[in-house]
Every structure is written in C-alpha cells, then in structure tokens.
Amino acid sequence: MEVGVQKDSVKELIKPLAAQLSDSLKGLERHREIGKIIDSQDEETRSELRDAIERLLKKMYKNEASDIDLGGPGCGNKVWYRIHGDKSPAKNAPEFSLIETDFLLHNLIMPSQRKHLLENRNLDFSYSLSGTDSISGARRYRADMYFDLEHLALNMRKIDNEIRPFKGLNLHPEVAKALSLKYYKYGMTLVTGITGSGKSSTLDTVIDANNRTVDSHIVIIASPVELVHEPKKSVVRHREVGRDVKSFKEGAIQALRQDPDIIVIGELRDPETIMTALEITDSGHKTFGTLHTSSAMESIERILGEVPPDEQNRVRTRLADVLTCVISQKLIPSLDGKRVLAKEVLMVTSSVKAAIRNNNVNEIYQMLMEGSEQGMMTMEQDLKRLYDRGKISQEEAINNANNKKRLKQLISETQY
C-alpha cells in the first residue's frame, strides 16, 4: 500500500510539470525544456522526486542487487535489478511511464551535467544518497545516463565500500613490492580486463595499501569517482572528470603541479591520455592506470597501436623505460556459485624491456610462463591453479583462457 501511495504522489507531482511541455517539441529540444521546468521547481518538489528514485536505490541493499536500470522503452516502464548476476524486473516496484522517467532522471543531475548529456548523448557520473556522507563513500553509485529512442535511460551500479585486503590478491612478494611506493618510487602499473572484471576493486586495494603504509600524496583521476579513500598516512585527492576536471589528460597534467607521489588515471581510453600517462611516469612519478584488454601482451600492443606508425619507435622505447607491472584479470564463475579472481601478471624485467624495445612482443608469453620466480604467470597457469584447487570447473577454465590450446596442454600434462 505504501508503494502505491508513493507512486501515485510522484505521478501527481509530475502531471502538471508534463502539462507545461509543448507537443511540438521533439528530441533534444524537448529534453532541454524538461530541464528548464525541473530547474525552476522549488527544493521541496525536487526532493520528493529524488526520493522516488532513492527509495529504489535503497532496495538494492536489501535484495543484494549490484545494478538498477530504469527509463526508456527498453525497460517497459518497469524497474530492473541485477541480482547475483541475473537481471529481471522488480516485482514490488512502481511502474513509471516514459515521460515520468524523463522528468525523474533529469531531476537527478545538475545543469552542467545536463549540458554534457545533451551534447554527448551520454553522461557518466557518481551519485550519493541524500543524507549520506559522500566523503566516506557511504551509499554511493556509479551512474550512466543515456538515450533510448529519444527517452532517458539510466543504469546505476552500487559501489562496494568495502576494500578487499591486499593479501587477498595473492600476489608474489616481488609483485607486491612493485606496487608499493616504498620500494618503487616511479614506474607505471596497468590493471587490465574487460568491463566487470574487478579492475577498480583491485586498484582500490593497491591504493589503500599505499595509503596505509607510505607518507605520500595520491591523486586519483576517475570517471566517475567510485570508492572514496579516507586519508590515512597519505593525502588522497579525488578528481572526477566532468565535475572536478575536464578530462583525464588535463587531470594528469594538472596533477604534476600538485606535488603528487602517486597518480592514478582511472582509464587510459584514448591516445592523448596514454601519451600523457607515459610522459608523467617518465618525469619520475609512480602511475597506475586501467585498460580494457584481456592480457599483458594485448595491453602493450594496444598502447603501441594507439599512436601513429612514425611515433611507435619512440613510444616503444618510452614504454619499455617506464612500464613496471601489468596485471590482467578476469572474474570466473566458481563452483560455489560465486566468482573468483584469475589473473595474468607481467613483471617488466630487463628481458621484457628488450622485447618491447625490439618489437618482439610475441616473445613475452614465454617469459610469463617461465617467470614464476619474479612473480609472473600467464592467465592459463592461474586458471589451471584454480581448476586444480577445485575452485572452478574445467569448462569455465577453458572458456576463459586467452590461449585455450595452451591451457588444454597444461591440464593434460597433469592428468597423464
């Protein structure tokens, strides 16, 4: 009964607002007008509209959902949750029409964000529940707002405020040293993987380990900022692209004037950002970044492939000089119904540096296979480890291998 009352009150609030829209307005002009109408409302009205969305967000903590989707024809007026990997419409949530979700979603963002949304047809941002402490990261969400057949749609992912312990990464002592400012004062570490592979969680664990153990200044540039780190032994700055700084590139360049020890670039998503990351690392800083690649070799090739052919030799030399470590990871469905981390780890030894400089990246896989003393392993070796320990099935191991033929060989060598 309470849900119905809340739903009806929201509909009654939106009804007179929607009546102000001209029927002749279409597309972006219609959304600009919705924005103007929303911005002209008093805080009480806007708060009630926000409450309608925030009630849905709060349910995510009760039903153990990771994501919520609403708005646009694709949702069929329903609210959808992803719970334990499966996405389905909520049974006891209110239904909203397309015009109602358009108003509700416009109400969540600021005019500057709306301008970006209408110019780019997409907006990445972070969101905190009203009344929660956004500094400590309580009840925060990573949001993506976009268009679905000229109507607004929204996905929000719940940000896990719990930082996993560093020991849980099961890294070799040499790799752990490479990730610590205490032992390596400069150099670039890449954490790579597809969307949803846990890159952000791993990077947060590494940042937290440095924050707890080293007197330093850490600058995090992200789009959006997800988990917020409280300063412990380090000053920790969070700069959100679009809100605190215009771009990853500008954030990285500006960071050089902010006396940093560690610079974290949330995503190396374009050639300019990649080149900037190489330059600031080459200037003597410790840098962390993420890439959407599934292996260490693919990460190196991706960086080289982002620059023009006439620049590749120079970039190859610079990359060999600054790259310290690459961790490529996947989250694999485990036999207990959860997910377990599998990873490939490359330590950039003198042999690896030579292979990068001489454009012999294909030689690195063999170095990975034989580099266990330095903490190296291929994805296939780690998948086999998880299979041998009864964590994952053989089918999942093979499905997630980058080199399926090699994994089958590793498994058959054990069996016979």
C-alpha positions, 0 to 999 in steps of 0.5 A: 500500500505504501508503494502505491501511495508513493507512486501515485504522489510522484505521478501527481507531482509530475502531471502538471510539470508534463502539462507545461511541455509543448507537443511540438517539441521533439528530441533534444529540444524537448529534453532541454525544456524538461530541464528548464521546468525541473530547474525552476521547481522549488527544493521541496518538489525536487526532493520528493522526486529524488526520493522516488528514485532513492527509495529504489536505490535503497532496495538494492541493499536489501535484495543484494542487487549490484545494478538498477536500470530504469527509463526508456522503452527498453525497460517497459516502464518497469524497474530492473535489478541485477541480482547475483548476476541475473537481471529481471524486473522488480516485482514490488516496484512502481511502474513509471511511464516514459515521460515520468522517467524523463522528468525523474532522471533529469531531476537527478543531475545538475545543469552542467551535467545536463549540458554534457548529456545533451551534447554527448548523448551520454553522461557518466557520473557518481551519485550519493544518497541524500543524507549520506556522507559522500566523503566516506563513500557511504551509499554511493553509485556509479551512474550512466545516463543515456538515450533510448529512442529519444527517452532517458535511460539510466543504469546505476551500479552500487559501489562496494565500500568495502576494500578487499585486503591486499593479501587477498590478491595473492600476489608474489612478494616481488609483485607486491613490492612493485606496487608499493611506493616504498620500494618503487618510487616511479614506474607505471602499473596497468590493471587490465580486463574487460568491463566487470572484471574487478579492475577498480576493486583491485586498484582500490586495494593497491591504493589503500595499501599505499595509503596505509603504509607510505607518507605520500600524496595520491591523486586519483583521476576517475570517471566517475569517482567510485570508492572514496579513500579516507586519508590515512598516512597519505593525502588522497585527492579525488578528481572526477572528470566532468565535475572536478576536471575536464578530462583525464589528460588535463587531470594528469597534467594538472596533477604534476603541479600538485606535488603528487607521489602517486597518480592514478588515471582511472582509464587510459581510453584514448591516445592523448591520455596514454601519451600523457600517462607515459610522459608523467611516469617518465618525469619520475612519478609512480602511475597506475592506470586501467585498460580494457584488454584481456592480457599483458601482451594485448595491453602493450600492443594496444598502447603501441597501436594507439599512436601513429606508425612514425611515433611507435619507435619512440613510444616503444622505447618510452614504454619499455623505460617506464612500464613496471607491472601489468596485471590482467584479470578476469572474474570466473564463475566458481563452483560455489556459485560465486566468482573468483579472481584469475589473473595474468601478471607481467613483471617488466624485467630487463628481458621484457624491456628488450622485447618491447624495445625490439618489437618482439612482443610475441616473445613475452608469453614465454617469459610469463610462463617461465617467470614464476620466480619474479612473480609472473604467470600467464592467465592459463597457469592461474586458471589451471591453479584454480581448476586444480584447487577445485575452485572452478570447473574445467569448462569455465577454465577453458572458456576463459583462457586467452590461449585455450590450446595452451591451457588444454596442454597444461591440464593434460600434462597433469592428468597423464 
